[in-house]
Each structure stands twice: as C-alpha cells, then as structure tokens.
Amino acid sequence: MKIVTAVFAVAVACCQSLLLSCCNALIVLPRGPSSTFHRRASSSLNSCPDDSASPILRSLYDPLPRIDCNGNLAKENNTTEAPKWVNKVTPGRLATEEGSPHELYFEVHHRLPFNSNTHDYSESRQQKGLVGLVLHGGPGAACFPKHTQFFSPDLYEYVVLLDQRGCGKSTPLGEVKFNRLELLVNDVEMLRQHLIEESLIDKWADGEVDENEQVMQKTKQRNHHPWDVILGGSWGCTLAMAYAFTHPKSVKAMVLRGVCLFREKEIDWLFGNPPSTSAVTPRTVGKTSNLRDLIAGGSSPIMTTPSASTATLDEIERQSVAAQLFTEQWKEFSSGVEHIENNKRSVLHSYYHRLLGTDANSRYKAMRSWFRWEMGIYGNGFKKSEDSNDENRLLVWDPSVSSWVFEDARVYDQKSVDSISVDNSSSDYGEILRSLRRFSTSSSSHVSSNTDEYIVEPLPIEEATTESKVDINVTINGQSFDPSTYVPAQAMLTCYYSVNDEYCIHPYNSFLSINPPPSITLSSWYSSKLPPSSSSESYDSSISSDFPLPPTIAIQGGNDAICPADTALDLHHVWQQLELRIALESGHSMYDPVITGEIVKSLERFGHSLMIDGEDI
C-alpha cells in the first residue's frame, strides 16, 4: 500500500510505538472480542450454564478509573456506574550502573477497591493480590497502560510496567551504548529490589526492622519477594527467559506470547537477503493452504515438488526468508541499498548505517522504509484458512498428559478459563506441526555460531551517503514535524540488536540458541513444574530449586509472520513441561482476539492458583 509522505510522517510521529518491530508486542488494534484458552475442558467452570448459552471469546478487562495526583478520581473517568476497582499509578525513574547514561522509567499500577456507598477508595485490600510485570517487545518498543488490562483486578493487585533502555519514557531515547540483554536482565532485578526497598509494593513491605538487623532483613526481603507472574511478548519473551534463567528465585510463573529467542535464524528470517536465483519454495507455498485439510484428517502433501526431496535440509532452510514470501515489500525495502554477494545481511547492514548515523534526513528515509517493510509483513501475514469455523481453533501441547490436543478457544462465560473440547480423533498432529514451520523443517539440533566465551564488538557505524533532502511540511496539533529531532527508537534498537546479535545477547547465546555445551543436560536448562490445569486447581507455587525455569504457558500465532512458530516448537522440543498453545489462525499481535483471550486466561489460571496457595505466593 502506498503511503503519502505527509500522512506517513503524521502516523510515525504520533504512533511510532504502535508500529511493529521484528519482535514487537505492542501494536494496539481496535478493541474487539478476545479469545480464551485453556488446556482441558474438564473444569466445572466451563460447563454450559443453559442450552441457550452461546460460546464467546474472552476479552480485555475494561480500563480502570484512575486516581489523580490529589487522590481523586480523574474527571475523565467519571461514569454513571460506580466502579469496583480504581487504579492508583505511581511513576518512577531508576538510574542504572555507573557510567551508563540510561535512566529507566517505570509505572506501578495499584488496583484498589472502590466503595460505592462512600464514593471513596481504600488504600488496602482485605486479601493481598498478586504482582505482575510486563516486559514489552522490540527491542525498542515501550509499555502502555493498556497492557494492564490483560490482568484481572480481582487477582492482580499490582501491575508493573517498565520501559527498557532507550525505550518509551526511559532516557536517552534510542541510545545503543550500554544497551544489551545482560544489562536489561540486571535492570529487571534492580527494579524488583527497588520496589521492595522503597515500599512501593505493600505486600512486599515487612514493616519496621531493628537497626542491627536492617542489612540482613533487606537481603531476606529481596530473596523472598519474587514477581508472581511475568508477561513477556515477542522480544519480551527473550528478556523474560534470560531473566528467569539468571534469577530463578525471582519469578514464580511466566506467560509468553509470540515466542522469540532472538536466534540467528529468527533474525535472518525477517531481515535476511533472499538467494539471488531462488523463488519461493513449493514447500513454503503449499503448507499453509494444506492446514485445513490436515486438521480435517486429510493427507495433503507438504512438499509438492520432486526437487524438494533431493534438496538438502541446509539448502531448504537457506531459502526460507520472509523476503521470498513478501516479494513486493522486500523489493521496496531493499531498493537503493547495497547488496553484497555472500552477505545475507547486507541490506540489514545498510539500514544500520542509515538509522544509527548522524544524518537526520537519511535516518528519516530509512525509518519510513523500515516500518513499511515490517508493517507489510504484519498486515499481510500468512495465508489463512478459508474455513471460518477454524478461526478459533487451538492446537495445544498438554504437558500433564504429554500429548497434543485440539481445543476451541471460546468459553461459555467471561469468567471461565477453560476452552471448549473438540473432536481429536483421526488427527495427524505431526503433519500439522510441520506445516506451521517457516524457516526450518524440524527441531533437529542446531549448532549456533554464537558462543558464550568469545565476545564480539558491535559493528562500527559508517556514515551513510548524504541523500537528497525530503521536503516535509507537516503540522501535528499545530506543531511542525522536524525529522532532525525525531528519534525512531524502535527501528534503531531493533536494527542494532539484529546486526550485533552475538554481542547484544552475550552471555545467553547458548541458552537462547537451545544449544547447551555437551557437559550440560537439556533438563538442567529447560525444565519446570507444570502449569496449573485449571483455575480451581490447588497449586504448589513455591519456587523449587529442582527446576531451572518457572512454570510457563506460551501462546503462539500459527500465522505469525514476524515470529513464526518454529521457535515455539523448538522450545517445546527441549522443554516438555512448557504448555504451548498455538492459535492456528492468529498472527503476531497481542490484540488479536484469540491471542488476547489466551493471555487473559493464562494469567487467570496462574492467578487463581497462586491466590489459592495463600500466604506462600
């Protein structure tokens, strides 16, 4: 779709955070009915209340009325109906390590009960609720208040939002120095400790301590107050996994959406050059169109050409890049940039120099093309099934019975967390799972070039050739848009991390590549307790030293073209206790109706079970 320069400038300046990066969790779409999800339909919560009830999709919670700086309900929040809960937001800033220019911005959203009789709110709850943390996508996106609407106010008393380094309201915006995964992991743990020390989370405050015991008490506090649930989306999955791996006693459970581990193949899928002489492989063309037949029990072949059977696995995978499927978008994205033979990232490198160089005009033009490429992929996605009856279909790995099952994402009421059972007879799950892969053919062992012992340095930034100036005469809310002062942080940081992935991901290269050294067993890196099977299940939520990771539910769109299902399936292959829920007809956005409901219900399943567990939450 062609975008007029002026219109595009307005969209970028106003809504940059809404434009999807390679691993972005933050495209805000119009609110619609959302989906639900759950492993089994065995709970009584899922029983149909009467014969006339129609199945529905779960949706986001309504935004809560906000308490202003004077302790009053904000005027714009006044409604004719008295709310059950109100939202008291405490913003804060947090300095990082010595020598770093970064200052982090965070918000603590405290959900407080509202008394409709006195028209006032209470500063405390009768029963303390849970603490959730949101890790946004990108790298380079930001958090928004709407992210709190995935969390039930009845269960989650606090939802904490953190803008990562160089993102959102953190400063300096778009800064790449002192910006890599290891430091982001440190930031999440530093934030947890800061919230404890400053008593910003009531349930984490242990009251007054004797002066002689103060140091020991603070140490105890830090160790005994983990995040209850972390919600990570896309790049946020990468950060959540690295954080849990580093601080296993600091988080009780995780919900991951749009699984991304920032592996080499994932980056090359999105930004890699297509082979100069290849076309779209028949394997890639046919697999999505065959999905409906496979679900129905058919046997349509995935590979439809004799040549595919004679090609080596490496040859097939080398051809699996998004540029081969989205040819028109890639043609526009790669026009006017240098193509270097035998450098599959030459186009990406060209954008690196333009986005991170000092020429504002070159950066602006690169930013426009960058977002057109990503939004072109996001907007088009993969071909969906023509059968509308499949739009709510889930394919779920149920770790409690170690098997794949189909489910209908809908429920019979908005409080249920259990999806509807469907007929699972005569289904060839293996063929269906293979049809979901985009840049790989199986979860066979992959030896990454990344190592944890060798640290490379970031690619030096070369100034791009000065391009002809773009005449921009746009006013937004009465103010002129000036590309020389605009910082496209999302494009800059995504590009920086993608080009310098070995450097930025260190020392988590082996862990995130699912490629532990021979001396490490898979279970010592990838294992956990099982998630609760329903909201009514009594669940031991205590953190166990027997497992390296917390109980986790992963939600994946089957038609996700930004973070295809390959990574989620590869992670499932080594982590059998992970519950993987694939919304077969959904894409990447957390606001896709089915994906939204899956997130809401996952958070509720953990929330109910953690609350049932009482004081040991």
Secondary structure as GFF3:
##gff-version 3
##sequence-region A 1 617
A	DSSP	alpha_helix	5	15	.	.	.	ID=ss1
A	DSSP	three_ten_helix	16	18	.	.	.	ID=ss2
A	DSSP	three_ten_helix	44	46	.	.	.	ID=ss3
A	DSSP	beta_strand	66	67	.	.	.	ID=ss4
A	DSSP	three_ten_helix	75	77	.	.	.	ID=ss5
A	DSSP	beta_strand	85	95	.	.	.	ID=ss6
A	DSSP	beta_strand	103	115	.	.	.	ID=ss7
A	DSSP	beta_strand	120	121	.	.	.	ID=ss8
A	DSSP	beta_strand	130	135	.	.	.	ID=ss9
A	DSSP	three_ten_helix	145	150	.	.	.	ID=ss10
A	DSSP	beta_strand	156	163	.	.	.	ID=ss11
A	DSSP	alpha_helix	181	197	.	.	.	ID=ss12
A	DSSP	three_ten_helix	202	204	.	.	.	ID=ss13
A	DSSP	three_ten_helix	211	213	.	.	.	ID=ss14
A	DSSP	alpha_helix	214	224	.	.	.	ID=ss15
A	DSSP	beta_strand	227	233	.	.	.	ID=ss16
A	DSSP	alpha_helix	235	246	.	.	.	ID=ss17
A	DSSP	three_ten_helix	248	250	.	.	.	ID=ss18
A	DSSP	beta_strand	251	257	.	.	.	ID=ss19
A	DSSP	alpha_helix	264	271	.	.	.	ID=ss20
A	DSSP	alpha_helix	282	289	.	.	.	ID=ss21
A	DSSP	alpha_helix	291	295	.	.	.	ID=ss22
A	DSSP	alpha_helix	306	310	.	.	.	ID=ss23
A	DSSP	alpha_helix	313	318	.	.	.	ID=ss24
A	DSSP	alpha_helix	322	325	.	.	.	ID=ss25
A	DSSP	alpha_helix	327	334	.	.	.	ID=ss26
A	DSSP	alpha_helix	346	356	.	.	.	ID=ss27
A	DSSP	alpha_helix	360	380	.	.	.	ID=ss28
A	DSSP	three_ten_helix	388	390	.	.	.	ID=ss29
A	DSSP	beta_strand	393	398	.	.	.	ID=ss30
A	DSSP	beta_strand	403	408	.	.	.	ID=ss31
A	DSSP	beta_strand	420	421	.	.	.	ID=ss32
A	DSSP	alpha_helix	429	436	.	.	.	ID=ss33
A	DSSP	beta_strand	475	476	.	.	.	ID=ss34
A	DSSP	beta_strand	479	480	.	.	.	ID=ss35
A	DSSP	alpha_helix	489	499	.	.	.	ID=ss36
A	DSSP	alpha_helix	501	505	.	.	.	ID=ss37
A	DSSP	alpha_helix	509	512	.	.	.	ID=ss38
A	DSSP	three_ten_helix	522	524	.	.	.	ID=ss39
A	DSSP	beta_strand	552	557	.	.	.	ID=ss40
A	DSSP	alpha_helix	566	574	.	.	.	ID=ss41
A	DSSP	beta_strand	579	583	.	.	.	ID=ss42
A	DSSP	alpha_helix	593	612	.	.	.	ID=ss43
###
